[in-house]
Amino acid sequence: MDLKDILEAILFSSQKPLSAKELQDILKQAGETGEGDSTNFAQTKAAAITKTLETLAQEVAQLNRPHHLICVAGAWQFVTQTDYAPWVRALVGIKNRPTRLSKPALETLAIIAYRQPITRAQMEEIRGVSVDGVIGTLTERLLVEVVGRADVPGRPQNYGTTQTFLEYFGLRNLEELPDAEELRQVPISKPGAPVTTDGDDEEPEQMSLEEVTQAKDNDASEVARTADEDSEEDEDYDEDDFEEDDEDEEEFDDE
């Protein structure tokens, strides 16, 4: 009897995934009973358990059995191959799965996963919109949690991903997330040029922020100058009217 067989028996009988630390505790607890060879494995280190499980996972995969050994969120478990889903589903039934995450929720979750720990203000700076509602949804789904407070004025809360996040996406740990270089290689479609009516195939040039600001300042100056000219014309008109009225009054007096 070796460590690999013992771990396989434990995981096969377990009703939930077990981490290396939990398996270590089980071996220690069994060793305290003194039954059989249990004392020989009571002091097994977690690193040795992990290494043994990785070897076991490779051996099971090579046998091409209906099940295989995987590690998700740092916990090990035997799972059936997806090819056998119809028969397993008939046995255990269909479990109600939570609704899919919306696109804004996935975008915010990705920001948290890659930039954690991160504050709400930092998320909104990246996304350009408020994330209050999205954070509430992700927190309710136990995908993110408060992991501390930022060392800045006001001490805002920092957010990070949870164990449930790793289980949801089938990740062993955060190191299995696609790196930034892989994300840059995802193909995206470039929007076409706008349709024009003058037969010019060249794409219209867009004004820079400085040009837009300068144009607005010029428009404001033009409006102010026009208003001043109108005001001066009104004043000139009023003075002429007064002069004509004075002349009429003098003529009336002479008569």
DRENNUTOR-35616 format. One line per 4 residues: number of its first residue (from 1); their letters; for each residue x, y, z of C-alpha. Coordinates in steps of 0.05 Angstrom, whole numbers, padded with zeros to 5 digits. Layout:
<sites>
NUM	a	X/Y/Z  ...
</sites>
This chain:
<sites>
1	mdlk	00000/00000/00000  00028/00067/-00020  00008/00140/-00012  -00021/00144/-00083
5	dile	-00070/00087/-00069  -00091/00118/-00003  -00104/00186/-00034  -00144/00155/-00090
9	ailf	-00188/00117/-00041  -00200/00180/00000  -00219/00222/-00060  -00262/00167/-00090
13	ssqk	-00302/00164/-00025  -00305/00239/-00012  -00369/00277/-00026  -00332/00342/-00040
17	plsa	-00265/00365/-00068  -00207/00362/-00019  -00145/00406/-00016  -00076/00380/00000
21	kelq	-00081/00410/00070  -00147/00374/00082  -00117/00308/00058  -00058/00320/00103
25	dilk	-00104/00328/00163  -00141/00264/00144  -00076/00225/00141  -00055/00254/00208
29	qage	-00122/00237/00240  -00119/00166/00213  -00049/00158/00240  -00072/00175/00310
33	tgeg	-00117/00113/00310  -00057/00068/00299  -00095/00022/00252  -00056/-00017/00200
37	dstn	-00003/00024/00165  -00037/00090/00180  00020/00114/00225  00069/00110/00166
41	faqt	00033/00166/00130  00013/00210/00190  00070/00259/00179  00063/00266/00103
45	kaaa	00076/00337/00079  00026/00375/00036  00078/00384/-00019  00087/00308/-00023
49	itkt	00012/00299/-00027  00006/00349/-00084  00063/00316/-00123  00031/00247/-00114
53	letl	-00037/00272/-00137  -00006/00303/-00200  00025/00236/-00216  -00041/00200/-00203
57	aqev	-00078/00249/-00248  -00029/00234/-00306  -00037/00159/-00296  -00113/00162/-00296
61	aqln	-00113/00205/-00359  -00068/00155/-00395  -00117/00099/-00379  -00172/00136/-00417
65	rphh	-00223/00119/-00364  -00294/00150/-00360  -00269/00193/-00302  -00207/00235/-00289
69	licv	-00174/00271/-00231  -00172/00347/-00232  -00153/00404/-00186  -00200/00464/-00184
73	agaw	-00190/00522/-00137  -00135/00483/-00102  -00179/00423/-00087  -00176/00354/-00118
77	qfvt	-00234/00312/-00142  -00253/00256/-00190  -00301/00278/-00245  -00334/00241/-00303
81	qtdy	-00317/00255/-00375  -00367/00299/-00411  -00382/00243/-00461  -00420/00207/-00405
85	apwv	-00463/00266/-00387  -00530/00237/-00412  -00526/00177/-00365  -00499/00215/-00306
89	ralv	-00554/00268/-00315  -00607/00213/-00315  -00578/00188/-00249  -00571/00253/-00210
93	gikn	-00620/00298/-00248  -00609/00368/-00274  -00586/00419/-00224  -00610/00491/-00230
97	rptr	-00552/00533/-00252  -00548/00607/-00237  -00562/00655/-00294  -00504/00674/-00339
101	lskp	-00465/00736/-00323  -00479/00797/-00365  -00425/00829/-00408  -00414/00888/-00360
105	alet	-00408/00838/-00302  -00357/00796/-00340  -00317/00858/-00359  -00315/00882/-00287
109	laii	-00298/00812/-00262  -00240/00808/-00311  -00213/00875/-00286  -00216/00852/-00214
113	ayrq	-00184/00785/-00231  -00124/00816/-00267  -00115/00879/-00225  -00134/00856/-00155
117	pitr	-00134/00884/-00103  -00171/00942/-00135  -00220/00996/-00112  -00287/01015/-00144
121	aqme	-00258/01082/-00166  -00202/01046/-00203  -00252/00999/-00237  -00294/01058/-00259
125	eirg	-00231/01093/-00285  -00216/01033/-00329  -00288/01019/-00352  -00310/01092/-00356
129	vsvd	-00378/01077/-00323  -00405/01065/-00254  -00396/00994/-00227  -00440/00998/-00165
133	gvig	-00495/00952/-00191  -00445/00903/-00222  -00405/00898/-00158  -00469/00882/-00120
137	tlte	-00485/00825/-00168  -00415/00796/-00166  -00414/00799/-00090  -00482/00764/-00085
141	rllv	-00456/00709/-00131  -00395/00702/-00084  -00347/00714/-00142  -00314/00775/-00110
145	evvg	-00305/00799/-00039  -00274/00856/00001  -00201/00838/00014  -00180/00900/00053
149	radv	-00175/00975/00046  -00130/01017/00001  -00076/01058/00034  -00102/01124/00006
153	pgrp	-00144/01181/00035  -00214/01156/00052  -00189/01084/00057  -00235/01056/00002
157	qnyg	-00249/00981/00001  -00206/00936/-00042  -00238/00879/-00080  -00211/00811/-00102
161	ttqt	-00236/00745/-00129  -00258/00686/-00086  -00251/00611/-00083  -00319/00607/-00117
165	fley	-00291/00647/-00175  -00238/00593/-00188  -00291/00539/-00183  -00338/00577/-00230
169	fglr	-00286/00580/-00285  -00252/00514/-00270  -00185/00544/-00252  -00134/00513/-00206
173	nlee	-00108/00581/-00185  -00102/00652/-00211  -00038/00634/-00247  -00080/00595/-00298
177	lpda	-00114/00659/-00321  -00095/00677/-00393  -00038/00726/-00392  -00043/00796/-00421
181	eelr	-00005/00776/-00485  -00057/00723/-00500  -00113/00773/-00491  -00080/00820/-00541
185	qvpi	-00079/00765/-00593  -00155/00755/-00591  -00179/00776/-00660  -00227/00834/-00664
189	skpg	-00264/00863/-00724  -00244/00934/-00744  -00304/00979/-00758  -00310/01001/-00831
193	apvt	-00304/01072/-00855  -00369/01114/-00855  -00405/01119/-00921  -00397/01187/-00956
197	tdgd	-00437/01218/-01013  -00383/01259/-01047  -00348/01199/-01077  -00286/01210/-01035
201	deep	-00257/01143/-01012  -00212/01175/-00960  -00233/01167/-00888  -00254/01233/-00856
205	eqms	-00203/01262/-00809  -00224/01267/-00737  -00210/01330/-00696  -00165/01323/-00636
209	leev	-00187/01346/-00567  -00145/01409/-00573  -00176/01426/-00641  -00246/01415/-00613
213	tqak	-00231/01460/-00553  -00201/01514/-00598  -00262/01511/-00644  -00309/01520/-00585
217	dnda	-00268/01580/-00560  -00270/01612/-00629  -00346/01601/-00633  -00355/01633/-00565
221	seva	-00312/01693/-00585  -00352/01702/-00649  -00418/01700/-00611  -00392/01752/-00561
225	rtad	-00366/01798/-00617  -00433/01794/-00654  -00470/01810/-00589  -00426/01871/-00578
229	edse	-00438/01897/-00649  -00513/01888/-00641  -00511/01926/-00576  -00473/01984/-00607
233	eded	-00522/01987/-00665  -00580/01991/-00616  -00546/02048/-00578  -00534/02086/-00643
237	yded	-00606/02076/-00663  -00632/02102/-00598  -00589/02165/-00600  -00612/02181/-00671
241	dfee	-00684/02173/-00649  -00673/02221/-00593  -00641/02273/-00639  -00700/02269/-00688
245	dded	-00750/02276/-00631  -00714/02339/-00607  -00716/02370/-00676  -00791/02355/-00683
249	eeef	-00803/02389/-00616  -00765/02452/-00637  -00804/02457/-00702  -00869/02450/-00664
253	dde	-00849/02506/-00616  -00832/02553/-00674  -00901/02544/-00703
</sites>
